[in-house]
Amino acid sequence: MGAEETMSTVDGPLRCSHCGNKTRFDIYDRVARRRFAHFSLGGEVTYEEEEILERTVERIVCRWCERDDTIEPAESVVTEE
């Protein structure tokens, strides 16, 4: 997924076709959200009731080879029971 492509979400597993990585990626995204901020009298903040209004994935980078032009959806991961 190169810099010229964007997607709204990452819906499944990814794979780097350059090095074969399937587990470690940096995902750069922009998020518009609504959330309730609860401040204590001491000034500590707790966020509750978060709603993601819009999310755009701008870039996905492989942690192993640091490429962003070879990331692709991977086949579904099979879990053992």
C-alpha positions as CSV (number, residue, x, y, z in Angstrom):
1,M,0.0,0.0,0.0
2,G,2.1,2.9,-1.3
3,A,1.7,6.6,-0.4
4,E,-0.6,7.2,-3.3
5,E,-3.1,4.7,-2.1
6,T,-5.3,5.0,1.0
7,M,-7.9,2.9,2.6
8,S,-10.4,3.6,5.3
9,T,-9.6,0.5,7.5
10,V,-7.4,-2.4,7.9
11,D,-9.9,-5.2,7.8
12,G,-7.7,-8.3,8.0
13,P,-4.2,-9.6,8.1
14,L,-1.4,-8.0,6.1
15,R,1.7,-9.3,4.4
16,C,4.8,-7.7,3.0
17,S,5.5,-9.3,-0.4
18,H,9.2,-8.1,-0.2
19,C,10.3,-9.9,3.0
20,G,7.3,-12.1,3.9
21,N,6.5,-10.3,7.2
22,K,3.0,-11.0,8.4
23,T,3.1,-9.7,12.0
24,R,4.8,-6.3,12.4
25,F,3.6,-3.1,10.7
26,D,3.5,0.6,11.5
27,I,0.1,2.0,10.5
28,Y,-0.2,5.7,9.9
29,D,-3.8,6.8,10.1
30,R,-6.0,9.9,10.6
31,V,-9.0,9.6,12.9
32,A,-11.9,11.9,13.6
33,R,-13.6,10.9,16.8
34,R,-16.1,12.0,19.4
35,R,-15.3,11.0,23.0
36,F,-16.5,12.0,26.4
37,A,-13.7,13.5,28.6
38,H,-14.2,13.1,32.3
39,F,-11.9,15.3,34.4
40,S,-11.3,14.6,38.0
41,L,-11.1,17.6,40.5
42,G,-7.3,16.9,40.5
43,G,-7.1,17.4,36.7
44,E,-6.7,13.8,35.7
45,V,-8.6,13.0,32.5
46,T,-10.4,9.7,31.6
47,Y,-11.9,9.3,28.1
48,E,-15.1,7.3,27.8
49,E,-17.7,6.6,25.1
50,E,-15.4,6.9,22.2
51,E,-17.0,6.9,18.7
52,I,-14.8,6.8,15.6
53,L,-16.5,9.1,13.1
54,E,-13.9,8.6,10.3
55,R,-10.6,6.8,9.9
56,T,-8.3,6.9,6.9
57,V,-5.2,4.7,6.7
58,E,-2.6,6.8,5.0
59,R,0.5,4.5,5.0
60,I,1.4,1.1,6.2
61,V,5.1,0.3,6.7
62,C,6.8,-3.1,7.2
63,R,8.8,-3.1,10.5
64,W,11.2,-5.6,9.1
65,C,12.3,-4.1,5.8
66,E,10.8,-0.6,6.2
67,R,9.0,-0.7,2.8
68,D,5.6,0.8,2.2
69,D,5.1,-0.2,-1.4
70,T,4.9,-4.0,-0.9
71,I,2.1,-4.3,1.7
72,E,-0.9,-6.4,0.6
73,P,-3.8,-8.2,2.2
74,A,-2.8,-11.6,3.4
75,E,-4.8,-14.7,3.3
76,S,-6.9,-15.3,6.4
77,V,-5.1,-16.5,9.5
78,V,-6.2,-20.0,10.7
79,T,-6.3,-20.4,14.5
80,E,-5.9,-23.7,16.3
81,E,-8.5,-24.7,18.8
